[in-house]
């Protein structure tokens, strides 16, 4: 990762610009990223994961709109040895994230603390958690309260060597009222708005 850290509250740009800037986010950052389509998201998370793994970080991907095998294929396409990193438990891809969230933010924080202890014992340089938040829109009858309870239970800045990325598809994000959108964005250390991938209309 770059020695330079990013301090801006919001960044906007295309895939290349965002991928570069995400590498500069300091440890502890809780980031919200609004993406326009899956192709753009794949470009962003695959390049970020490659850099994080090369930096000897533990990477946890919580997917909703993609299967775990689809994520593996995307990572492989940018040169990541997925089988090796999964075997070493440096890369974890979890498709059914209903089990991962344990129903509350406090339980999820407990889970992250376990991962943090593991990465310390293994000499890792931190943890990157990449989570698609679409699940909150498609379970429990689109219960927005559950989404906000979860997000508010997590700090804007973590006190462990962790970077947490909450990804929202723009269609899901636009289901929120304007005040809700602002509240959600303000609760995060950094907000990122991605422009569409150039190959997608």
FENQUI-V736533 format. One record per backbone hydrogen bond with DSSP energy under -0.5 kcal/mol. NH is the residue of the N-H (numbers start at 1). CO is the residue of the C=O. If there is no record, write none. Layout:
nh & co
NH & CO
NH & CO
//
This chain:
nh & co
6 & 24
11 & 191
13 & 193
18 & 14
19 & 15
20 & 16
21 & 17
22 & 18
23 & 19
24 & 21
25 & 22
26 & 6
28 & 162
29 & 26
30 & 156
31 & 29
31 & 164
32 & 190
33 & 166
34 & 192
35 & 33
35 & 168
41 & 37
42 & 38
43 & 39
44 & 40
45 & 41
46 & 42
47 & 43
48 & 44
49 & 45
50 & 46
51 & 47
52 & 48
53 & 49
54 & 50
55 & 51
56 & 53
57 & 52
58 & 126
59 & 90
60 & 128
61 & 59
61 & 92
62 & 60
62 & 130
63 & 61
63 & 94
71 & 67
72 & 68
73 & 69
74 & 70
75 & 71
76 & 72
77 & 73
78 & 74
78 & 75
79 & 76
80 & 75
82 & 80
85 & 81
86 & 82
87 & 83
88 & 84
89 & 86
90 & 85
91 & 85
92 & 59
94 & 61
94 & 92
95 & 93
97 & 63
97 & 95
99 & 96
101 & 97
104 & 101
108 & 104
109 & 105
110 & 106
111 & 107
112 & 108
113 & 109
114 & 110
115 & 111
116 & 112
117 & 113
118 & 114
119 & 115
120 & 116
121 & 117
122 & 118
123 & 120
124 & 119
125 & 56
127 & 161
128 & 58
129 & 163
130 & 60
130 & 128
131 & 129
131 & 165
132 & 62
133 & 131
133 & 167
135 & 132
136 & 133
137 & 134
138 & 134
138 & 135
139 & 135
142 & 139
143 & 139
144 & 142
146 & 143
147 & 143
148 & 144
149 & 145
150 & 146
151 & 147
152 & 148
153 & 149
153 & 150
154 & 150
154 & 151
158 & 28
162 & 160
163 & 127
164 & 29
165 & 129
165 & 163
166 & 31
166 & 164
167 & 131
167 & 165
168 & 33
170 & 35
172 & 169
173 & 169
174 & 170
175 & 172
176 & 173
181 & 177
182 & 178
183 & 179
184 & 180
185 & 181
186 & 182
187 & 183
188 & 185
189 & 30
189 & 156
190 & 30
191 & 9
192 & 32
193 & 11
194 & 34
194 & 192
195 & 13
200 & 197
//
